[in-house]
Amino acid sequence: MSERKSIFSMTEAAAEQVKALLAQRGKPSVGIRIGIRTKGCSGLSYTLEYADEANPHDESVEAHGLTILVDPKAIMFILGTEMDFVNDKLSSGFVFRNPNEKGRCGCGESFHV
């Protein structure tokens, strides 16, 4: 039997950052929602938002004690993606490692598959 490819995963660093953001929000959340939208030079960009409730067609992924809801329209574009949080001298932020990406724009804000 072949293993099913993970829809979405996150590193411990990303999970800790998301937990901190959820704690600062001051309002209960079921987790976070990951999606995509049309934007930028290459066509697509990731979206990340607080999820107050699950939508009926969201895919739910559990990681590091968090619930990650994946927008059903995004699944085919982000299948197998890992979310990380990187903090270096010049910047910090979430980074997405997507095995489906065929290219990125020069500024790193958008991608295409």
A tleap script that builds the chain and sets N, CA, C and O, in Angstrom:
source leaprc.protein.ff14SB
mol = sequence {
  NMET SER GLU ARG LYS SER ILE PHE SER MET
  THR GLU ALA ALA ALA GLU GLN VAL LYS ALA
  LEU LEU ALA GLN ARG GLY LYS PRO SER VAL
  GLY ILE ARG ILE GLY ILE ARG THR LYS GLY
  CYS SER GLY LEU SER TYR THR LEU GLU TYR
  ALA ASP GLU ALA ASN PRO HIE ASP GLU SER
  VAL GLU ALA HIE GLY LEU THR ILE LEU VAL
  ASP PRO LYS ALA ILE MET PHE ILE LEU GLY
  THR GLU MET ASP PHE VAL ASN ASP LYS LEU
  SER SER GLY PHE VAL PHE ARG ASN PRO ASN
  GLU LYS GLY ARG CYS GLY CYS GLY GLU SER
  PHE HIE CVAL
}
set mol.1.N position { 0.822 -1.183 0.000 }
set mol.1.CA position { 0.000 0.000 0.000 }
set mol.1.C position { 0.865 1.245 0.000 }
set mol.1.O position { 1.898 1.285 0.668 }
set mol.2.N position { 0.455 2.254 -0.738 }
set mol.2.CA position { 1.213 3.496 -0.749 }
set mol.2.C position { 0.687 4.431 0.336 }
set mol.2.O position { -0.494 4.408 0.683 }
set mol.3.N position { 1.598 5.259 0.866 }
set mol.3.CA position { 1.197 6.227 1.881 }
set mol.3.C position { 0.499 7.398 1.228 }
set mol.3.O position { 0.866 7.830 0.135 }
set mol.4.N position { -0.518 7.907 1.912 }
set mol.4.CA position { -1.235 9.076 1.417 }
set mol.4.C position { -0.384 10.315 1.659 }
set mol.4.O position { 0.148 10.510 2.752 }
set mol.5.N position { -0.261 11.135 0.648 }
set mol.5.CA position { 0.513 12.371 0.759 }
set mol.5.C position { -0.210 13.332 1.705 }
set mol.5.O position { -1.420 13.531 1.594 }
set mol.6.N position { 0.534 13.919 2.623 }
set mol.6.CA position { -0.039 14.869 3.572 }
set mol.6.C position { -0.547 16.105 2.834 }
set mol.6.O position { 0.120 16.630 1.942 }
set mol.7.N position { -1.732 16.557 3.218 }
set mol.7.CA position { -2.284 17.755 2.584 }
set mol.7.C position { -1.430 18.964 2.926 }
set mol.7.O position { -1.094 19.768 2.057 }
set mol.8.N position { -1.080 19.084 4.211 }
set mol.8.CA position { -0.381 20.277 4.682 }
set mol.8.C position { 0.288 19.939 6.000 }
set mol.8.O position { -0.264 19.183 6.800 }
set mol.9.N position { 1.470 20.492 6.237 }
set mol.9.CA position { 2.156 20.287 7.507 }
set mol.9.C position { 2.821 21.584 7.943 }
set mol.9.O position { 2.951 22.527 7.162 }
set mol.10.N position { 3.237 21.614 9.198 }
set mol.10.CA position { 3.958 22.796 9.688 }
set mol.10.C position { 5.049 22.350 10.637 }
set mol.10.O position { 4.948 21.316 11.298 }
set mol.11.N position { 6.094 23.160 10.685 }
set mol.11.CA position { 7.201 22.881 11.588 }
set mol.11.C position { 6.823 23.312 12.998 }
set mol.11.O position { 5.833 24.013 13.207 }
set mol.12.N position { 7.621 22.887 13.948 }
set mol.12.CA position { 7.411 23.290 15.343 }
set mol.12.C position { 7.534 24.814 15.485 }
set mol.12.O position { 6.785 25.427 16.247 }
set mol.13.N position { 8.472 25.421 14.758 }
set mol.13.CA position { 8.649 26.886 14.821 }
set mol.13.C position { 7.397 27.612 14.338 }
set mol.13.O position { 6.981 28.600 14.942 }
set mol.14.N position { 6.803 27.132 13.266 }
set mol.14.CA position { 5.572 27.747 12.759 }
set mol.14.C position { 4.436 27.556 13.755 }
set mol.14.O position { 3.652 28.475 13.994 }
set mol.15.N position { 4.347 26.367 14.333 }
set mol.15.CA position { 3.284 26.090 15.300 }
set mol.15.C position { 3.400 27.006 16.514 }
set mol.15.O position { 2.395 27.535 16.989 }
set mol.16.N position { 4.601 27.194 17.013 }
set mol.16.CA position { 4.801 28.077 18.174 }
set mol.16.C position { 4.390 29.513 17.846 }
set mol.16.O position { 3.780 30.187 18.676 }
set mol.17.N position { 4.717 29.978 16.654 }
set mol.17.CA position { 4.338 31.339 16.250 }
set mol.17.C position { 2.824 31.463 16.113 }
set mol.17.O position { 2.244 32.460 16.545 }
set mol.18.N position { 2.184 30.470 15.521 }
set mol.18.CA position { 0.726 30.489 15.379 }
set mol.18.C position { 0.066 30.463 16.754 }
set mol.18.O position { -0.897 31.194 16.986 }
set mol.19.N position { 0.563 29.638 17.663 }
set mol.19.CA position { 0.012 29.581 19.025 }
set mol.19.C position { 0.124 30.939 19.709 }
set mol.19.O position { -0.803 31.368 20.396 }
set mol.20.N position { 1.257 31.618 19.522 }
set mol.20.CA position { 1.444 32.946 20.113 }
set mol.20.C position { 0.454 33.945 19.522 }
set mol.20.O position { -0.120 34.755 20.251 }
set mol.21.N position { 0.253 33.893 18.216 }
set mol.21.CA position { -0.694 34.802 17.568 }
set mol.21.C position { -2.127 34.532 18.029 }
set mol.21.O position { -2.892 35.466 18.269 }
set mol.22.N position { -2.483 33.264 18.149 }
set mol.22.CA position { -3.828 32.915 18.623 }
set mol.22.C position { -4.040 33.386 20.057 }
set mol.22.O position { -5.125 33.856 20.397 }
set mol.23.N position { -3.023 33.266 20.897 }
set mol.23.CA position { -3.128 33.698 22.297 }
set mol.23.C position { -3.289 35.213 22.395 }
set mol.23.O position { -4.003 35.708 23.267 }
set mol.24.N position { -2.624 35.949 21.502 }
set mol.24.CA position { -2.694 37.421 21.513 }
set mol.24.C position { -4.017 37.937 20.953 }
set mol.24.O position { -4.389 39.085 21.193 }
set mol.25.N position { -4.715 37.107 20.220 }
set mol.25.CA position { -5.936 37.541 19.548 }
set mol.25.C position { -7.015 37.990 20.523 }
set mol.25.O position { -7.760 38.925 20.228 }
set mol.26.N position { -7.111 37.349 21.662 }
set mol.26.CA position { -8.106 37.742 22.647 }
set mol.26.C position { -9.512 37.272 22.314 }
set mol.26.O position { -10.482 37.764 22.892 }
set mol.27.N position { -9.636 36.328 21.394 }
set mol.27.CA position { -10.933 35.801 20.977 }
set mol.27.C position { -10.728 34.328 20.639 }
set mol.27.O position { -9.742 33.987 19.986 }
set mol.28.N position { -11.620 33.458 21.059 }
set mol.28.CA position { -11.445 32.033 20.760 }
set mol.28.C position { -11.437 31.756 19.253 }
set mol.28.O position { -12.177 32.378 18.491 }
set mol.29.N position { -10.601 30.829 18.847 }
set mol.29.CA position { -10.512 30.396 17.454 }
set mol.29.C position { -10.442 28.879 17.425 }
set mol.29.O position { -9.917 28.261 18.351 }
set mol.30.N position { -10.972 28.275 16.362 }
set mol.30.CA position { -10.812 26.828 16.228 }
set mol.30.C position { -9.433 26.502 15.679 }
set mol.30.O position { -8.974 25.364 15.786 }
set mol.31.N position { -8.768 27.490 15.094 }
set mol.31.CA position { -7.434 27.308 14.526 }
set mol.31.C position { -7.147 28.376 13.488 }
set mol.31.O position { -7.578 29.522 13.610 }
set mol.32.N position { -6.404 27.972 12.458 }
set mol.32.CA position { -6.099 28.888 11.368 }
set mol.32.C position { -6.580 28.269 10.065 }
set mol.32.O position { -6.728 27.051 9.963 }
set mol.33.N position { -6.825 29.117 9.065 }
set mol.33.CA position { -7.249 28.657 7.740 }
set mol.33.C position { -6.183 29.071 6.729 }
set mol.33.O position { -5.757 30.225 6.678 }
set mol.34.N position { -5.771 28.099 5.933 }
set mol.34.CA position { -4.800 28.317 4.867 }
set mol.34.C position { -5.552 28.292 3.535 }
set mol.34.O position { -6.421 27.448 3.317 }
set mol.35.N position { -5.217 29.204 2.673 }
set mol.35.CA position { -5.823 29.229 1.343 }
set mol.35.C position { -4.876 29.877 0.350 }
set mol.35.O position { -3.712 30.137 0.652 }
set mol.36.N position { -5.391 30.128 -0.823 }
set mol.36.CA position { -4.627 30.845 -1.843 }
set mol.36.C position { -5.542 31.880 -2.486 }
set mol.36.O position { -6.767 31.780 -2.411 }
set mol.37.N position { -4.931 32.865 -3.112 }
set mol.37.CA position { -5.684 33.840 -3.894 }
set mol.37.C position { -4.841 34.258 -5.076 }
set mol.37.O position { -3.627 34.055 -5.093 }
set mol.38.N position { -5.479 34.831 -6.044 }
set mol.38.CA position { -4.776 35.328 -7.220 }
set mol.38.C position { -4.139 36.658 -6.847 }
set mol.38.O position { -4.817 37.587 -6.408 }
set mol.39.N position { -2.804 36.735 -7.033 }
set mol.39.CA position { -2.087 37.945 -6.649 }
set mol.39.C position { -0.664 37.880 -7.183 }
set mol.39.O position { -0.109 36.796 -7.361 }
set mol.40.N position { -0.089 39.020 -7.432 }
set mol.40.CA position { 1.336 39.117 -7.747 }
set mol.40.C position { 1.699 38.766 -9.173 }
set mol.40.O position { 0.838 38.501 -10.012 }
set mol.41.N position { 2.993 38.772 -9.424 }
set mol.41.CA position { 3.539 38.558 -10.765 }
set mol.41.C position { 3.347 37.130 -11.257 }
set mol.41.O position { 3.118 36.901 -12.444 }
set mol.42.N position { 3.442 36.161 -10.332 }
set mol.42.CA position { 3.387 34.760 -10.736 }
set mol.42.C position { 1.992 34.158 -10.662 }
set mol.42.O position { 1.776 33.048 -11.148 }
set mol.43.N position { 1.051 34.860 -10.068 }
set mol.43.CA position { -0.325 34.407 -10.140 }
set mol.43.C position { -1.014 34.019 -8.852 }
set mol.43.O position { -2.201 34.310 -8.699 }
set mol.44.N position { -0.323 33.368 -7.901 }
set mol.44.CA position { -0.972 32.894 -6.682 }
set mol.44.C position { -0.189 33.311 -5.452 }
set mol.44.O position { 1.035 33.431 -5.496 }
set mol.45.N position { -0.896 33.530 -4.359 }
set mol.45.CA position { -0.220 33.786 -3.092 }
set mol.45.C position { -0.989 33.082 -1.987 }
set mol.45.O position { -2.184 32.816 -2.116 }
set mol.46.N position { -0.294 32.786 -0.910 }
set mol.46.CA position { -0.894 32.091 0.218 }
set mol.46.C position { -1.677 33.067 1.077 }
set mol.46.O position { -1.305 34.234 1.202 }
set mol.47.N position { -2.765 32.586 1.670 }
set mol.47.CA position { -3.504 33.372 2.651 }
set mol.47.C position { -3.492 32.602 3.965 }
set mol.47.O position { -3.493 31.371 3.982 }
set mol.48.N position { -3.483 33.328 5.029 }
set mol.48.CA position { -3.465 32.768 6.371 }
set mol.48.C position { -4.367 33.651 7.215 }
set mol.48.O position { -4.155 34.860 7.303 }
set mol.49.N position { -5.381 33.041 7.842 }
set mol.49.CA position { -6.316 33.828 8.641 }
set mol.49.C position { -6.774 33.033 9.854 }
set mol.49.O position { -6.670 31.807 9.889 }
set mol.50.N position { -7.283 33.756 10.848 }
set mol.50.CA position { -7.876 33.111 12.000 }
set mol.50.C position { -9.156 32.419 11.554 }
set mol.50.O position { -9.885 32.942 10.712 }
set mol.51.N position { -9.429 31.256 12.110 }
set mol.51.CA position { -10.656 30.535 11.792 }
set mol.51.C position { -11.540 30.501 13.032 }
set mol.51.O position { -11.218 29.832 14.015 }
set mol.52.N position { -12.645 31.220 12.982 }
set mol.52.CA position { -13.587 31.228 14.092 }
set mol.52.C position { -14.412 29.944 14.119 }
set mol.52.O position { -14.835 29.483 15.179 }
set mol.53.N position { -14.631 29.379 12.941 }
set mol.53.CA position { -15.356 28.108 12.826 }
set mol.53.C position { -14.937 27.424 11.535 }
set mol.53.O position { -14.437 28.066 10.610 }
set mol.54.N position { -15.145 26.124 11.483 }
set mol.54.CA position { -14.816 25.365 10.278 }
set mol.54.C position { -15.944 25.518 9.266 }
set mol.54.O position { -17.121 25.486 9.623 }
set mol.55.N position { -15.577 25.682 8.014 }
set mol.55.CA position { -16.560 25.691 6.935 }
set mol.55.C position { -16.856 24.242 6.557 }
set mol.55.O position { -16.009 23.372 6.762 }
set mol.56.N position { -18.026 23.968 6.016 }
set mol.56.CA position { -18.414 22.576 5.744 }
set mol.56.C position { -17.447 21.787 4.857 }
set mol.56.O position { -17.321 20.574 5.026 }
set mol.57.N position { -16.775 22.434 3.935 }
set mol.57.CA position { -15.914 21.713 3.000 }
set mol.57.C position { -14.418 21.863 3.288 }
set mol.57.O position { -13.591 21.372 2.521 }
set mol.58.N position { -14.065 22.536 4.384 }
set mol.58.CA position { -12.654 22.653 4.767 }
set mol.58.C position { -12.068 21.272 5.047 }
set mol.58.O position { -12.743 20.395 5.586 }
set mol.59.N position { -10.810 21.093 4.675 }
set mol.59.CA position { -10.063 19.906 5.101 }
set mol.59.C position { -9.392 20.274 6.415 }
set mol.59.O position { -8.815 21.355 6.531 }
set mol.60.N position { -9.457 19.405 7.393 }
set mol.60.CA position { -8.873 19.682 8.697 }
set mol.60.C position { -7.605 18.861 8.881 }
set mol.60.O position { -7.600 17.651 8.657 }
set mol.61.N position { -6.525 19.532 9.295 }
set mol.61.CA position { -5.253 18.886 9.556 }
set mol.61.C position { -4.844 19.242 10.982 }
set mol.61.O position { -4.900 20.410 11.368 }
set mol.62.N position { -4.439 18.261 11.755 }
set mol.62.CA position { -3.965 18.490 13.121 }
set mol.62.C position { -2.441 18.428 13.112 }
set mol.62.O position { -1.856 17.485 12.580 }
set mol.63.N position { -1.802 19.434 13.700 }
set mol.63.CA position { -0.340 19.463 13.772 }
set mol.63.C position { 0.096 20.228 15.011 }
set mol.63.O position { -0.324 21.366 15.219 }
set mol.64.N position { 0.935 19.609 15.833 }
set mol.64.CA position { 1.518 20.255 17.009 }
set mol.64.C position { 0.451 20.854 17.924 }
set mol.64.O position { 0.661 21.912 18.518 }
set mol.65.N position { -0.687 20.179 18.036 }
set mol.65.CA position { -1.750 20.660 18.914 }
set mol.65.C position { -2.604 21.754 18.314 }
set mol.65.O position { -3.404 22.364 19.024 }
set mol.66.N position { -2.460 22.019 17.032 }
set mol.66.CA position { -3.241 23.050 16.343 }
set mol.66.C position { -4.145 22.418 15.296 }
set mol.66.O position { -3.857 21.347 14.761 }
set mol.67.N position { -5.241 23.104 15.017 }
set mol.67.CA position { -6.105 22.716 13.912 }
set mol.67.C position { -5.834 23.663 12.749 }
set mol.67.O position { -5.936 24.883 12.882 }
set mol.68.N position { -5.492 23.081 11.621 }
set mol.68.CA position { -5.254 23.854 10.403 }
set mol.68.C position { -6.367 23.491 9.436 }
set mol.68.O position { -6.510 22.330 9.052 }
set mol.69.N position { -7.150 24.476 9.046 }
set mol.69.CA position { -8.215 24.261 8.082 }
set mol.69.C position { -7.701 24.685 6.711 }
set mol.69.O position { -7.164 25.781 6.553 }
set mol.70.N position { -7.867 23.824 5.738 }
set mol.70.CA position { -7.401 24.111 4.381 }
set mol.70.C position { -8.618 24.375 3.510 }
set mol.70.O position { -9.506 23.530 3.393 }
set mol.71.N position { -8.651 25.545 2.905 }
set mol.71.CA position { -9.730 25.917 1.993 }
set mol.71.C position { -9.784 24.885 0.866 }
set mol.71.O position { -8.752 24.588 0.264 }
set mol.72.N position { -10.959 24.334 0.568 }
set mol.72.CA position { -11.038 23.288 -0.457 }
set mol.72.C position { -10.556 23.738 -1.841 }
set mol.72.O position { -10.092 22.913 -2.628 }
set mol.73.N position { -10.660 25.027 -2.144 }
set mol.73.CA position { -10.188 25.525 -3.448 }
set mol.73.C position { -8.667 25.561 -3.525 }
set mol.73.O position { -8.104 25.687 -4.613 }
set mol.74.N position { -7.998 25.451 -2.382 }
set mol.74.CA position { -6.536 25.536 -2.357 }
set mol.74.C position { -5.847 24.178 -2.356 }
set mol.74.O position { -4.650 24.096 -2.630 }
set mol.75.N position { -6.574 23.126 -2.058 }
set mol.75.CA position { -5.944 21.818 -1.843 }
set mol.75.C position { -5.060 21.397 -3.009 }
set mol.75.O position { -3.921 20.986 -2.787 }
set mol.76.N position { -5.541 21.485 -4.231 }
set mol.76.CA position { -4.735 20.998 -5.362 }
set mol.76.C position { -3.474 21.827 -5.576 }
set mol.76.O position { -2.531 21.356 -6.210 }
set mol.77.N position { -3.440 23.047 -5.062 }
set mol.77.CA position { -2.269 23.904 -5.231 }
set mol.77.C position { -1.254 23.752 -4.102 }
set mol.77.O position { -0.069 24.026 -4.291 }
set mol.78.N position { -1.720 23.312 -2.916 }
set mol.78.CA position { -0.805 23.260 -1.772 }
set mol.78.C position { -0.594 21.852 -1.217 }
set mol.78.O position { -0.006 21.705 -0.146 }
set mol.79.N position { -1.045 20.841 -1.898 }
set mol.79.CA position { -0.881 19.464 -1.448 }
set mol.79.C position { 0.593 19.183 -1.157 }
set mol.79.O position { 1.444 19.344 -2.032 }
set mol.80.N position { 0.892 18.765 0.065 }
set mol.80.CA position { 2.264 18.442 0.453 }
set mol.80.C position { 3.093 19.617 0.947 }
set mol.80.O position { 4.278 19.448 1.232 }
set mol.81.N position { 2.504 20.802 1.056 }
set mol.81.CA position { 3.237 21.992 1.473 }
set mol.81.C position { 3.547 21.956 2.966 }
set mol.81.O position { 2.739 21.501 3.775 }
set mol.82.N position { 4.739 22.450 3.311 }
set mol.82.CA position { 5.138 22.606 4.708 }
set mol.82.C position { 5.262 24.095 5.017 }
set mol.82.O position { 5.886 24.847 4.268 }
set mol.83.N position { 4.659 24.507 6.125 }
set mol.83.CA position { 4.743 25.898 6.573 }
set mol.83.C position { 5.784 25.975 7.679 }
set mol.83.O position { 5.775 25.162 8.604 }
set mol.84.N position { 6.679 26.950 7.585 }
set mol.84.CA position { 7.721 27.161 8.585 }
set mol.84.C position { 7.687 28.619 9.005 }
set mol.84.O position { 7.096 29.453 8.319 }
set mol.85.N position { 8.313 28.929 10.121 }
set mol.85.CA position { 8.492 30.316 10.543 }
set mol.85.C position { 9.982 30.558 10.636 }
set mol.85.O position { 10.694 29.845 11.342 }
set mol.86.N position { 10.454 31.573 9.917 }
set mol.86.CA position { 11.873 31.878 9.861 }
set mol.86.C position { 12.092 33.260 10.468 }
set mol.86.O position { 11.369 34.209 10.165 }
set mol.87.N position { 13.097 33.352 11.327 }
set mol.87.CA position { 13.436 34.606 11.983 }
set mol.87.C position { 14.932 34.823 11.803 }
set mol.87.O position { 15.738 34.126 12.419 }
set mol.88.N position { 15.316 35.795 10.953 }
set mol.88.CA position { 16.735 36.075 10.773 }
set mol.88.C position { 17.001 37.557 11.036 }
set mol.88.O position { 16.111 38.278 11.488 }
set mol.89.N position { 18.207 38.005 10.758 }
set mol.89.CA position { 18.609 39.376 11.096 }
set mol.89.C position { 17.786 40.444 10.389 }
set mol.89.O position { 17.530 41.503 10.964 }
set mol.90.N position { 17.366 40.187 9.150 }
set mol.90.CA position { 16.688 41.209 8.365 }
set mol.90.C position { 15.173 41.066 8.280 }
set mol.90.O position { 14.477 42.035 7.975 }
set mol.91.N position { 14.657 39.877 8.544 }
set mol.91.CA position { 13.215 39.699 8.436 }
set mol.91.C position { 12.764 38.476 9.223 }
set mol.91.O position { 13.567 37.640 9.637 }
set mol.92.N position { 11.464 38.401 9.411 }
set mol.92.CA position { 10.874 37.206 10.002 }
set mol.92.C position { 9.509 37.021 9.370 }
set mol.92.O position { 8.852 37.987 8.984 }
set mol.93.N position { 9.091 35.771 9.269 }
set mol.93.CA position { 7.777 35.512 8.704 }
set mol.93.C position { 7.586 34.052 8.371 }
set mol.93.O position { 8.498 33.235 8.493 }
set mol.94.N position { 6.376 33.748 7.948 }
set mol.94.CA position { 6.045 32.394 7.548 }
set mol.94.C position { 6.590 32.117 6.153 }
set mol.94.O position { 6.536 32.970 5.267 }
set mol.95.N position { 7.111 30.917 5.979 }
set mol.95.CA position { 7.673 30.471 4.705 }
set mol.95.C position { 6.947 29.184 4.328 }
set mol.95.O position { 6.743 28.310 5.171 }
set mol.96.N position { 6.562 29.073 3.071 }
set mol.96.CA position { 5.872 27.893 2.579 }
set mol.96.C position { 6.786 27.133 1.630 }
set mol.96.O position { 7.277 27.691 0.649 }
set mol.97.N position { 7.011 25.854 1.926 }
set mol.97.CA position { 7.809 24.977 1.051 }
set mol.97.C position { 6.828 24.070 0.323 }
set mol.97.O position { 6.320 23.096 0.880 }
set mol.98.N position { 6.576 24.412 -0.932 }
set mol.98.CA position { 5.544 23.755 -1.717 }
set mol.98.C position { 6.177 22.928 -2.836 }
set mol.98.O position { 6.792 23.495 -3.739 }
set mol.99.N position { 6.041 21.602 -2.795 }
set mol.99.CA position { 6.639 20.767 -3.829 }
set mol.99.C position { 5.971 20.928 -5.201 }
set mol.99.O position { 6.503 20.451 -6.203 }
set mol.100.N position { 4.831 21.582 -5.254 }
set mol.100.CA position { 4.104 21.783 -6.507 }
set mol.100.C position { 4.514 23.050 -7.246 }
set mol.100.O position { 4.175 23.219 -8.418 }
set mol.101.N position { 5.237 23.939 -6.579 }
set mol.101.CA position { 5.620 25.203 -7.205 }
set mol.101.C position { 6.521 24.955 -8.401 }
set mol.101.O position { 7.460 24.160 -8.347 }
set mol.102.N position { 6.212 25.653 -9.478 }
set mol.102.CA position { 7.065 25.601 -10.675 }
set mol.102.C position { 7.927 26.860 -10.775 }
set mol.102.O position { 8.913 26.888 -11.512 }
set mol.103.N position { 7.550 27.893 -10.031 }
set mol.103.CA position { 8.327 29.126 -10.033 }
set mol.103.C position { 7.744 30.140 -9.081 }
set mol.103.O position { 6.602 30.024 -8.635 }
set mol.104.N position { 8.562 31.150 -8.775 }
set mol.104.CA position { 8.192 32.247 -7.883 }
set mol.104.C position { 8.572 33.560 -8.527 }
set mol.104.O position { 9.490 33.621 -9.344 }
set mol.105.N position { 7.866 34.606 -8.157 }
set mol.105.CA position { 8.253 35.925 -8.648 }
set mol.105.C position { 9.522 36.365 -7.913 }
set mol.105.O position { 9.877 35.784 -6.887 }
set mol.106.N position { 10.187 37.361 -8.418 }
set mol.106.CA position { 11.450 37.829 -7.848 }
set mol.106.C position { 11.335 38.338 -6.428 }
set mol.106.O position { 12.271 38.195 -5.642 }
set mol.107.N position { 10.202 38.929 -6.085 }
set mol.107.CA position { 10.053 39.459 -4.720 }
set mol.107.C position { 9.596 38.389 -3.742 }
set mol.107.O position { 9.589 38.634 -2.535 }
set mol.108.N position { 9.215 37.214 -4.222 }
set mol.108.CA position { 8.825 36.120 -3.346 }
set mol.108.C position { 7.401 36.172 -2.840 }
set mol.108.O position { 7.025 35.365 -1.989 }
set mol.109.N position { 6.595 37.099 -3.337 }
set mol.109.CA position { 5.221 37.252 -2.866 }
set mol.109.C position { 4.233 36.306 -3.534 }
set mol.109.O position { 3.157 36.058 -2.989 }
set mol.110.N position { 4.571 35.775 -4.696 }
set mol.110.CA position { 3.618 34.916 -5.383 }
set mol.110.C position { 4.342 33.751 -6.059 }
set mol.110.O position { 5.563 33.760 -6.217 }
set mol.111.N position { 3.552 32.749 -6.453 }
set mol.111.CA position { 4.102 31.550 -7.064 }
set mol.111.C position { 3.157 31.041 -8.147 }
set mol.111.O position { 2.026 31.511 -8.273 }
set mol.112.N position { 3.636 30.080 -8.922 }
set mol.112.CA position { 2.743 29.388 -9.863 }
set mol.112.C position { 3.047 27.899 -9.834 }
set mol.112.O position { 4.150 27.471 -9.495 }
set mol.113.N position { 2.023 27.120 -10.203 }
set mol.113.CA position { 2.160 25.664 -10.208 }
set mol.113.C position { 1.992 25.135 -11.617 }
set mol.113.O position { 2.072 23.926 -11.836 }
savepdb mol mol.pdb
quit
